[in-house]
Amino acid sequence: MTRALAGCAAPRRAVAWPAMRPALLALLALTVPATARAGVRVPADLAEVPGRHLATAPLPLAGPDQLPQTAARPHLLYVNFDGAVLRRGCGNDSRHDCSSLADLFHGYVGPFVGTEHRRVSIVQAVRKDLADFGVRTVITRPPAEQGYTMVLYGDLGTQTFAGVAPYIDCGNLWDNDTCFAGAFQGSNIGSTIILQEAAHTWGLEHVNAPFDNLHPFVAQATPSFLDRCNKIVANTDLVEVGGQCNLVHANFCEAGYQNSYRELLYLFGPAVPDTSPPTITITSPPDRSTHVLPVTIPLLGEMSDDLAPQYYDITITSAGKTLYEGEGYKLELALQDPPVGDYELKVRVVDDGGNPGEAAVRFTILPEGSEDPDTDTNPGEPETETEADDDAAGCRVARTPSDLRSLAVLLPLAWLARRRRPR
């Protein structure tokens, strides 16, 4: 599949690539400037490079009795940002990093080199498009016995495509496929590649509908799975064909058409509610710590969840008053010179499923010039060790502006998020 962006040349007509078995491959290619990609080497103008036409073929369905049933639990889509050494000779098995395309990548896919923030943004964009279906997106490898589709999102080496799937699995008869997506930094482009390659392994084909995730070109910035019948096409030239998985497509459309939304709903059922609450661990400041003015106190915390990472609604209160409301996938705030007194801050986080988690931290602020009792050394312990511990705690030593360059601060008792959710 080729996706052309505004201002980029569309690729020329593809030519056959005899080195691979065309009947086993489903191709997604993306025309973008090389500077738009991280860790993936793609020519700036694919129009000057002979394309690789990789024909697609379905895995056969013997009859109506083999049509899939609604899953009793969510299917897992594992987006692997860490790369993998691919195994040959064991089919396409996500649980063991097996791929029939291993030789295409010389047996290795490199990791995604983008920031943690980029990873979360890409995953959240994928989850948005799958929100109505019984599919959950994770970035930690699930247990082998659970089964999952894996998309390796990383450095694919020198390729003229942005992603590839091993075949179109009509009816998703095999739950543990491995497919590939190039490491784009943009969450919308990245999520579309991930979703299309995964969708090929679930039995969905290309369609001539610019707003659908299965369209071969990026005609819109934010496509989705459309709830309407769209004409199936064979390639990036939008050649109309009769379709390969009509035993499933025909449940919702006439032959040669596909309803991406209804088909995913049929394969995986409706979304399964998330009922697992998150937990939050406050790592700074230490509980019951003491601080002497002037001081900037980092308020840091980590969220744990079965669907982590994700963005959480964060609320911070003290003595019944709300000090901060915002969003983030972790707690990264700062308190600048709060008034003298004793404090108990309560941090409440709510995940996308509406499940809350809470934690609290207590600390004391002393007037300028006061002696900090926490700086006293214990008998028998070298003073240098105590000072090192204080430095590591991040709250009882003077901080230079460079030490706090990543933390935003407001005066007096106010909080500011370091990052906001991408829109």
DAFENGI-V677118 format. One line per field, one symbol per residue. ss: DSSP state (h for helix, s for strand, l for the rest). psi: psi as a letter, one per 30 degrees, with the letter a starting at -180 (. if undefined). A space follows every 50 residues. Layout:
# DAFENGI-V677118
ss=???
psi=???
This chain:
# DAFENGI-V677118
ss=lsssllllllllllsslllllhhhlssssssllhhhslllsllllhhhll lssllllslllllhhhllllllllsssssslllsslsllllllhhhlsll lhhhhllssslllllhhhhhhhhhhhhhhlllslsssslllllhhhllss sssssllsllllsssllslhhhlllllssssslsllhhhhhhhhhhhhhh hlllllsllllslllllllllllslllllssssllllllslllllhhhhl llllllsslhhhhhhhhhlsllllllllssssssllllsssslllsssss sssslllllllsssssssllssssssssllssssssllllssssssssss lllllsssssssssssllllllhhhlllllllhhhhhhhhhhhlllllll lllllllllslllslllllllll
psi=kkjklkfkkkllkllkjffljefgkkkkkkjlkeffljgkjkkfjffgkk ljjjlkklkkkflffgkllkkflkkkjjjjfflkjkklggbijefghkkf gefeghgkkllkglleeeeeeeeeeeeefgfflhkkklgkklkefeklkk jjjajgajlglflklfljikghfjfhlklkklikekeeeeeeeeeeeeee ffgklklijffkfgkfkifleilajkilkkkklfafghjklflfhfeeef ffllkglkjeeeeeeeefllkkkjgjklkkjkfklkkglkkkkkkkjkjk lkkklfgkllkkkkkklkhfkkfkkallfljilkkjillkakkjkkkkkk afggklklllkklkkllkflkjfffkkkkfkkeeeeeeeeeefgfglkkl eefgfgkkklkdilkkkeklkk.
